Amino acid sequence: MKPQVTQSIYDFFSLENKVAIVTGAGNGIGKATAKMMADLGAIVVACDIETESLAETVADITAKGRTAMAMPCDITVPDQVQTVVERTESVFGTVHILVNNGATMGGGKPVDEVDEKEFDRLIDVNLKGVYHFTYAALPLMRKQQYGKIVSVSSVAAIAGDMTDIHYAAAKGGVIAMSKTLAKELALEKINVNVVAPGLINTRMLHEWEIEPALKRFHRIGEPEDVAAAICFLASDAAGYFSGQVLSPNGGEYML
Ligand SMILES: NC(=O)c1ccc[n+]([C@@H]2O[C@H](COP(=O)([O-])OP(=O)(O)OC[C@H]3O[C@@H](n4cnc5c(N)ncnc54)[C@H](O)[C@@H]3O)[C@@H](O)[C@H]2O)c1
């Protein structure tokens, strides 16, 4: 017979009745996170620029009898972000958890192909998108003196990559911004942390990176490997973590 999980341990990791906004929830890591958070009891507000995949995520969650709401949103547009937060407050009362996951790819570009327009595009989505959502959700977290912000960076920000300086720069900015926010908000009981995945089996994965990675570890990561780290950081079990970077990467990079 399986041992029973005691109530106090369950409460520690549970997200029961927490209101969580997850960006980029239509695919990959965001989708896995939205579904895992709902399984852990959270009320999920799922955001993405892709409305069809977003609807699928929400349908998966509600089919299990859990609560989720789809909010199509471009994270680069402050008015749209503000609308998501306002609608979340009016429907569910507040925001407890913000997962800044939505991002776009660099496209494997060497430096001479990253012109200013392309550089700005990645900064707009992958860094300023995190800023816009954090800025919009913070007043609610401050009012209730409780909040968990988890932003998704990348090992590219820590270990560098062979291409895509713009992607690495934006992801490095996510870590720097989160560490400063963590210090600024510590006394307000708002935890700010980062997950920096290695190679994860989503459409963002570059095929050419898989072989060398498999020589160093027995498998590529799955979206759920990252979702589990995000859910932990969003739970009260991680209440003493702030300004930290967790890197699910199979041991390929050690911080
Ligand atoms: N897959 C990997 O190997 C890997 C590794 C390190 C970090 N990451 C990071 O993990 C996160 C999730 O990536 P993924 O691999 O699941 O990729 P994905 O492409 O499957 O998911 C990203 C989601 O973000 C959404 N998105 C993109 N631009 C948006 C915008 N302007 N507004 C709203 N939503 C937008 C997309 O529509 C998509 O649903 C990203 O932050 C990514 O940089 C991924």
The ligand as a Gaussian input file, in Angstrom:
#p B3LYP/6-31G(d) Opt

LIG

0 1
 N       12.602000      24.415000     -25.599000
 C       13.805000      24.677000     -25.138000
 O       14.790000      23.942000     -25.404000
 C       14.029000      25.875000     -24.243000
 C       15.268000      26.003000     -23.626000
 C       15.503000      27.086000     -22.804000
 C       14.506000      28.014000     -22.563000
 N       13.305000      27.875000     -23.188000
 C       12.275000      28.881000     -22.872000
 O       11.110000      28.212000     -22.435000
 C        9.969000      29.032000     -22.695000
 C        8.898000      28.235000     -23.416000
 O        9.403000      27.847000     -24.685000
 P        8.939000      26.514000     -25.423000
 O       10.148000      25.729000     -25.685000
 O        7.790000      25.905000     -24.706000
 O        8.500000      27.138000     -26.845000
 P        7.098000      27.190000     -27.581000
 O        7.347000      27.919000     -28.844000
 O        6.519000      25.822000     -27.655000
 O        6.204000      28.071000     -26.620000
 C        6.347000      29.475000     -26.524000
 C        4.962000      30.082000     -26.459000
 O        5.100000      31.508000     -26.331000
 C        4.096000      32.105000     -27.163000
 N        4.471000      33.460000     -27.545000
 C        5.453000      33.839000     -28.398000
 N        5.423000      35.155000     -28.572000
 C        4.398000      35.645000     -27.816000
 C        3.855000      36.930000     -27.597000
 N        4.372000      38.018000     -28.180000
 N        2.805000      37.059000     -26.760000
 C        2.265000      35.963000     -26.178000
 N        2.728000      34.713000     -26.342000
 C        3.784000      34.555000     -27.151000
 C        4.027000      31.192000     -28.373000
 O        2.833000      31.382000     -29.102000
 C        4.151000      29.821000     -27.733000
 O        2.899000      29.272000     -27.395000
 C       10.498000      30.235000     -23.484000
 O       10.704000      31.312000     -22.600000
 C       11.813000      29.733000     -24.035000
 O       12.706000      30.791000     -24.343000
 C       13.030000      26.821000     -24.017000

